[in-house]
Amino acid sequence: MSAALNRPIRYTHPSVITFVIRQLAEGKALGYSLVVAALYTITRFGNAKEVTGTVEALLGRPPITFDQFARDNRAVWE
């Protein structure tokens, strides 16, 4: 993200409770905040570390890198 946006992006590693409180303060819905927190937690415990061919099978093309995704969608974060 830092390279795509040409500015420093830092990861603060908030607790799940702190994350949800910040999301609510920013106007996000409770359900949304809880789902994002759950997805993060599942990923953090390694449940998403396996690389599969599912994305390519569903899209009918190879997946792009996160770097490419960030560059393609830079306007969303600017």
C-alpha positions as CSV (number, residue, x, y, z in Angstrom):
1,M,0.0,0.0,0.0
2,S,2.8,2.4,0.8
3,A,4.3,2.0,-2.7
4,A,1.0,2.3,-4.4
5,L,-0.1,5.4,-2.5
6,N,3.4,6.9,-2.3
7,R,3.0,7.6,1.4
8,P,3.8,5.5,4.5
9,I,1.1,3.1,5.6
10,R,1.7,1.5,9.0
11,Y,0.1,-1.4,10.7
12,T,-0.8,-0.6,14.3
13,H,-2.0,-4.1,15.4
14,P,-5.0,-3.0,17.5
15,S,-6.8,-5.5,19.7
16,V,-10.1,-6.8,18.2
17,I,-12.1,-4.7,20.7
18,T,-10.1,-1.5,19.8
19,F,-10.5,-2.2,16.1
20,V,-14.3,-2.6,16.5
21,I,-14.6,0.5,18.6
22,R,-12.6,2.5,16.0
23,Q,-14.7,1.2,13.2
24,L,-17.9,2.2,15.0
25,A,-16.5,5.7,15.7
26,E,-15.9,6.0,11.9
27,G,-19.5,5.2,11.2
28,K,-19.2,1.6,10.2
29,A,-22.0,-0.8,11.0
30,L,-21.5,-3.2,13.9
31,G,-22.1,-6.2,11.8
32,Y,-19.6,-5.1,9.2
33,S,-17.0,-4.4,11.9
34,L,-17.5,-7.8,13.5
35,V,-17.2,-9.6,10.2
36,V,-13.9,-7.8,9.3
37,A,-12.6,-8.6,12.8
38,A,-13.5,-12.3,12.4
39,L,-11.9,-12.5,9.0
40,Y,-8.7,-10.9,10.4
41,T,-8.7,-13.3,13.4
42,I,-9.2,-16.4,11.2
43,T,-6.3,-15.2,8.9
44,R,-4.1,-14.4,11.8
45,F,-4.4,-18.0,13.1
46,G,-3.2,-19.3,9.8
47,N,-6.5,-20.6,8.4
48,A,-5.9,-18.7,5.1
49,K,-2.3,-19.6,4.4
50,E,-2.8,-22.3,1.8
51,V,-2.6,-21.1,-1.8
52,T,-5.2,-22.7,-4.0
53,G,-6.3,-22.5,-7.6
54,T,-9.8,-21.4,-6.6
55,V,-9.5,-17.7,-7.7
56,E,-8.2,-18.7,-11.1
57,A,-10.9,-21.3,-11.5
58,L,-13.6,-18.9,-10.6
59,L,-12.3,-15.9,-12.7
60,G,-11.0,-17.9,-15.6
61,R,-7.7,-16.1,-15.4
62,P,-4.7,-16.0,-13.1
63,P,-5.1,-13.8,-10.0
64,I,-3.3,-10.5,-9.8
65,T,-0.9,-9.6,-7.0
66,F,-1.9,-7.4,-4.1
67,D,0.5,-4.8,-5.3
68,Q,-1.4,-4.7,-8.7
69,F,-4.7,-4.5,-6.9
70,A,-3.5,-1.6,-4.8
71,R,-2.2,0.3,-7.8
72,D,-5.4,-0.4,-9.8
73,N,-7.5,0.9,-7.0
74,R,-5.3,3.7,-5.7
75,A,-8.1,6.3,-6.2
76,V,-10.2,4.5,-3.6
77,W,-7.7,5.3,-0.8
78,E,-6.5,8.7,-2.0
